[in-house]
Amino acid sequence: MIFQTVVEIFALMRDEYNRKKAQDIYRFIQDNFQEIEVVSLKRCISIAGKGYIKFATLTPSDNNALLLHFPNEIRDNLLTRKEEFAIIYNKPKRDFYVNQTNILLKDIYNTHDLLTLMKIAYDNPRRIRNN
């Protein structure tokens, strides 16, 4: 199912805390990144730099999470440096998602570290989008 607005996706979050946290993170992305666009509203909000494929996804799946998408080598490097960040992030359980890290919304405490991780994902797009 494809939704028309981000507000419809926020309504899918499991509770008011996660709904508000998702809205705050969405605003945080809009405030800190200039050339972005919502590229998908299929039960989640996928956000990309203009002309590129997604770098961030807010999803009600995976216990309400923010997914950051990286090239594989960068993601693997970040997984070895987890102690440097005040955010808990993990590799997805399914090997199919080799390019992302999962961050539960409840585990986002430090916006500076979140911004650092997002900038890495934004500055290292996996590829140009073919429209």
C-alpha positions in Angstrom: 0.0 0.0 0.0 1.3 3.5 -0.9 0.4 6.4 1.3 -0.1 10.0 0.3 1.5 11.9 3.2 4.1 11.3 5.9 1.4 11.9 8.5 -0.3 8.7 7.4 3.0 6.8 8.1 3.3 8.4 11.6 -0.1 7.1 12.5 1.3 3.5 11.9 3.8 3.9 14.8 2.9 1.7 17.7 2.3 4.4 20.3 2.3 8.1 21.0 6.0 8.2 22.1 7.2 6.6 18.9 4.9 8.7 16.8 6.3 11.9 18.3 9.9 10.7 18.1 9.4 9.8 14.4 7.9 13.3 13.7 10.9 14.9 15.6 13.4 12.9 13.6 11.7 13.7 10.3 11.8 17.5 11.2 15.4 17.0 12.3 16.3 15.6 8.8 14.4 18.4 7.1 16.2 21.1 9.2 19.7 19.7 8.7 19.8 18.5 5.0 19.0 20.9 2.2 18.7 18.9 -1.0 16.4 16.0 0.1 13.2 14.5 -1.0 10.8 11.8 0.1 11.2 9.0 -2.4 8.8 6.4 -1.0 5.7 6.2 1.2 5.2 2.4 1.2 4.5 1.8 4.9 7.6 3.8 5.7 9.2 7.2 4.8 12.2 6.8 2.6 14.3 10.0 2.3 17.1 10.6 -0.3 19.3 13.4 -1.4 18.0 14.8 -4.7 18.9 12.5 -7.5 20.1 9.7 -5.3 18.6 6.6 -3.7 17.5 6.7 -0.1 19.9 7.4 2.8 17.3 7.3 5.6 14.0 5.5 6.3 11.6 5.9 9.2 9.6 2.8 9.6 6.9 1.4 12.0 8.4 -2.0 11.3 11.4 -3.3 13.2 9.9 -2.0 16.5 9.7 1.6 15.1 13.1 2.3 13.8 15.3 4.7 11.8 17.2 2.9 9.1 20.4 4.5 7.7 21.6 3.3 4.4 25.4 3.2 3.6 27.6 1.6 1.0 28.6 -1.8 2.5 32.2 -1.0 3.4 31.2 2.1 5.3 28.4 0.3 7.2 30.9 -2.5 8.1 33.4 0.1 9.3 30.7 1.9 11.4 29.7 -1.4 13.0 33.2 -1.8 14.3 33.1 1.7 15.8 29.8 1.5 17.7 31.4 2.6 21.0 32.2 6.0 19.5 28.5 7.0 19.3 26.0 7.5 22.0 23.4 5.8 19.8 22.7 2.1 19.8 22.6 0.8 16.2 22.8 -2.7 14.8 23.1 -4.7 11.7 19.8 -6.0 10.5 19.0 -9.7 11.3 18.4 -10.6 7.7 21.5 -10.6 5.4 19.5 -9.2 2.5 19.8 -5.7 4.1 23.6 -5.5 3.8 23.6 -1.7 3.4 21.7 -0.5 6.4 21.9 0.0 10.1 18.9 -0.2 12.3 18.4 2.4 15.1 15.4 2.0 17.3 13.7 5.3 17.9 13.8 4.7 21.7 17.6 4.4 21.4 18.2 7.9 20.0 19.5 10.0 22.8 22.2 12.2 21.2 21.2 14.4 18.2 24.9 15.3 17.6 25.8 11.7 17.1 22.7 11.1 15.1 23.6 14.0 12.8 27.1 12.6 12.4 25.8 9.2 11.3 23.2 10.8 9.0 25.8 13.0 7.4 28.0 9.9 6.7 25.0 8.2 5.0 24.0 11.4 3.1 27.6 12.2 2.0 28.2 8.7 0.7 25.2 7.8 -1.4 25.1 4.2 -2.7 24.2 5.3 -6.2 22.4 7.8 -8.4 18.7 7.1 -8.8 17.5 6.1 -12.2 14.1 7.8 -12.9 
